[in-house]
């Protein structure tokens, strides 16, 4: 028995409830549940199945996270990262082209996750909040900074009506192309979309 598996064994009755999980072991659980959601869908994933796949006891998972939605929400928050952060080419058009290149890396796993969680997040407020915090809000914040810099440089007017719709354009195409065409939005497609739809909407070339 490994040390991590030993740490997963149920505690004696009456023992104080406290986490014995290392950060590495906890992340193993998180990675397992997110990958199973991508592969099988949210409804097909169970705490029992994750316990089997990660070789731990069910009581470990239930002690740490009381319900599946709480477990998945914690897993989503553990993977919070911003792919659009740090983009600053010196022009708004250049930044949006760079966003298109970065979004392709975002799209594959995360778009599958968004699609797999689509129905579940409509029914569970905590899950919806975690999904927005992990995958959407960080990128929206970075996009807002990019657009604000473009306004500050005078490239686009602060009251331009298309500004507020840029995030919806970019996130929309990431989600919709697999449904409409059966293909992931690769870098070439995303760049063409930015050139043909996003930049003209902002009055940029």
N, C-alpha and C positions, 0 to 999 in steps of 0.2 A: 504493500500500500504506500502510495506517495504521501508526502507531507501535506500537499494540497487536498488530497482525498480524505486524509485523516481529519483535516480541519473541517471537512464537510459533514462529518458524522453527527447524528442528532445528539443534542446535549441531554444529560439526565433530567428526569422530571424534577421541576423545582429549581433548576439551575437558572441563574440570571441570563436574560436574553441580551446578547451582545454580538457584534460582528467579529468573526474570526477570519474573515476573508481578506486575503491580500489584494491590493489593487490589481495585480496581474490576474488573479483568479476571478475577481469580479468582472474584469474586462472580458475574460473568456466566456463568461455567462452572457454578457451583453452581445458579444460578437455572434455567439451561437443563436440567440433568439432573433437577431436582426437578419442573419443569413437564412434562417428557416422561414421567416416571414417573406423574404424576397422569393424564395424557392417554392413555398407551398401556400402562401397567403396567410393573413392574420388568423382567420377562423380555424385553420388546420393546426395551428401551433398551440401546444399546451405546456403547462409547467412540468407535467410528468414527462413529456417528450424531451424537453430541454434537460431535465435531470438525467435522463438516460444518455443523451448525446454528450453531456459533459461529465458523466460518471460521478454524480453527486446524489445526495438524498433529496427527495421532494421537500422534506422539512427544512432543509437549508434555504431553498428558494422561498418557501412560504414564510419562513421566519424573517428573511431579509426584505422581501417584497410581498405584501399581503395578497395581491391579486395580479393576474396577468397584465391588465392595463397599467398598473403601477410599475411592474417589472419592465414592460416595453417602454414606458415613458422614461424610466431611468436609463435604459439602454440608448434611447434616442439622444438624451441629453449628454451622455458620455461621448458621443461622436460629434459634438458641436465643433465645427470648424468653418472658416470663411475662405472660400477659394477666390473671391473677388477682392479680398483685402490687399492693399499695397499696390494696386494697379494705378499708375499715374504716368501716362506717356507724354503729358504736356498738352494734349488736345482732347476734346470730348469725343470726337470721332475715333481717334486712336484708342482711347480708353474703352469705348464700346466694342471696338474690334477685339481688344484684348479680353474683354469680358466674354465675348463669343468663344474665343479659344479656351478660356478657363472653364466655361460652362459645359463643354463637352466632357471634361473629366468629372464634373458634377453629375452629369445626366445619367450615366449607366446604372450604377448601384442605387443612387438616391431616387431617381425617377421610378425605378422598379419598386422601391420601398414606398414612395408616395402612392403609387397605384395599388399596391397590396394593402395599404392601410386606409384606402379611400373610404370604404363604408364604415370601418371601425371608428375613425375620427369623427364621423358625423354623429355617432352615438355616445361618445365618451369625451367629455370636455377636457379632462386632464391629458388624455392622449393627444387630442388636437392641439392643446397648448404646448406640449412637449415637442410635437412635430414642428410647429411654427418656430419654437425657440431653437431647435437643433438645425433645421434645414432651410428655413425660409427667412426669418427675421435677420440673421447675421448678414445674409447676402443682400437683402433689401436695404439694410443700413449702409453697406458698402456702395451699392448702386446710388443711394441718395447722396453720399459724399461725392461720387464721381459727377453726378448731375449738378450738384451745388458748385463744384469747381468750374464746370462749364459755364454756369451762370455768372460766376465771379469774374471769369475771363472775358465775358461779353460775347460768348459764342452762341448763346441762346437766351432769349428774354426770360426773366424770372416768372412771368405770367403766361408763358407759352403753354397752350392747352394740352400739348402732347406729353409734357414732362411727367405728369402723374401716371401715365399709362405705360411708360417704358418697362417697369418691372413686370407688369402683366403681359406685355408682349414677349419678353424674354422667358419668363417662367411658363407662359402658356405654350410656346412652341416646344419647350422641353417635354411637356406632358402630352401634347396633342399629336406630335408627329408619329410616335409609335402606334397610336390608335388609328390615325388616318391612313398612314402609309406602311405601317409594319416595320419601319426602320428607326433606329436611334438617330437623333440629331447630331451627326458628326461635325467636326470643325468646319469643313467646307460648307456644309448646309447652313450652319449657324452664321458663318461669316456672310454668306449670300443673303441670309435673312436680315442681318443687320444692315447690309448695304441697300437692300431693296425696300425694307419696311421701316426700320427704326430710324436710320439717319434721315431719310426724306421726311418722315413725320416731324422731325425736329428742325427741318430746314437746313440740314448739313449735307455736305457732299463728301 
